Amino acid sequence: MVHVAGTNGKGSTSAMVASILKLEGLRVGLYTSPHLIRFNERITVDGKYISNDEINSFINLYKKDIDQISSTFFETTTALAFTYFAKKKVDFAVIEVGLGGRLDSTNVVSPKVTAITPISLDHKDILGDSLLSIAKEKAGIIKKDTPLIVGIQKKSINTFLREVAKQNNSPFIDTAKISDVKISSNGTEFNTKWGKFLTPLLGYHQASNAATAITIIKSINKEIQLSTIQRGLNETVWRGRLQKLSKVLPLYYDVAHNSAGIDAMIETVKSIYNKLPYIVLCLKGDKEIKLISRALKSNYEEIILTGSHKMELMEANDLFSALDKYGLNENIEKQNDPNDAISVLIDKVKTSNQPGVIMGSHYIAKAVFDKFGIL
């Protein structure tokens, strides 16, 4: 198993690792969360979703146990994933932590390697209100005598993780340095000590995530060929991360919902188009509005707020009040219906020839994909 924690990039990194291992001829399970459209997306073997029949079979078999111990949704899902991977006799399972690490249900594994992608402030109500307190939770996945791959971190966090690794006699491996990063609408090219690579995922942060994935692969098996790694990157599908929605318009969907993710998204869009984006923004009520406001300020052409309690999102008026509290109130309009908000965005992108991004949540994915005819 490969066990991956972190605030940003852990899903992308996990997907890349799984794709590369699959192309090495291995049978690979991948467990990620949350899903965008269908629950089945969370559990795959060799890129194929678990079937409804497999899910129903598991629930029918273990319903009494689930009820008896009051197993949570995520605990049950994790047990389902591990049972399915065992049944399918996978060679490797790439496991993304759900939340935190130390107390996460996935943290029962004995992995071949662990990894911690960049840590930033998110879920403060659960994980703590400082980077260090959050890092302590993430560091809970570090296992004795097991290599730890660490993505780009603030110096103090890197030092802390290094100390925890030392206490566990775990080899500490920094993600390979990247250079000469070139971002275009076709993907992100970058150099490492092993050579030049290209990922179809967009952004400097995705070059960094790819470098973490390659570092993980190299720690598993140094003999895996660079051509296999490149093909694995080429075939990585990770939806909702600056995902292009139109062949003719510069329109994207990004699930970024914390300040670090928004910074990365804005930086990427500006580097490709040299223009600020029009944004459709929706958020759940538990997000760090103050930090999100700070990240967005002066970094957009116009924001269209939307949401729906039915979609577990803040209503447009509530979101406006929350943002206004922290001074984000210029060039903002409200659309109560997410479909109307997306239509307004499309019109603005068409007339201005500036990029547009629908962002802020996994929960709007179905509305976005339905609108653009994406299956």
Buried (B, 14 or more C-beta within 10 A) or exposed (E): BBBBBBBBBBBBBBBBBBBBBBBBEBBBBBBBBBBBBEBBBBBBBBBEBBEEEBBEBBEEEBEEEBEEEEBEEBBBBBBBBBBBBEEBEBEBBBBBBBBBBBEBBBBEBEBBBBBBBBBBBBBBEEBBEEBEEBBBBBBBBBBEEBBBBBBBBBEEBBEBBBEBBEEBEBBBBBBBEBEEBBBEEEBBBBBBEEEEBBBBBBBBBBBBBBBBBBBBBBBBEEEBEEEBBBBBBBBBEBBBBBBBBEEEBBBBBBBBBBBBBBBBBBBBBBBBBEBBBBBBBBBBBEBBBBBBBBBBEEBBBBBBBBBBEEBEBBBBEBBBEBBEEBEBEEEBEBBEEBEEBBBBBBEBBEEEEBBBBBBBBBBBBBBBBEBBEBE
